[in-house]
Amino acid sequence: MNLEWLGYLAAVLTTLAFVPQAVKTIRSRDTSGISLGMYVVFIVGIVCWFCYGIVLGSWPMILANAVTFVLAAVILVLKLRHG
């Protein structure tokens, strides 16, 4: 098995696991159960993984973290606006 495909599988699964919570939060605008500090740290971590993926030239890592960053950033903005 090509290791690149393993990376794509991992990227798809971890990103898809995050999508239902992101969609629910975006639709409801309810961020009361979300920790602001956790989301800030989470987004910094995603940016680090994204940069690491660029350095390695790993498209699975780059794409997965780009998608997750957008979703997490939207949730963070909602948290900042709606508390």
Secondary structure, 3 states (H helix, E strand, C coil): CCHHHHHHHHHHHHHHHHHHHHHHHHHHCCCCCCCHHHHHHHHHHHHHHHHHHHHHCCHHHHHHHHHHHHHHHHHHHHHHHHC
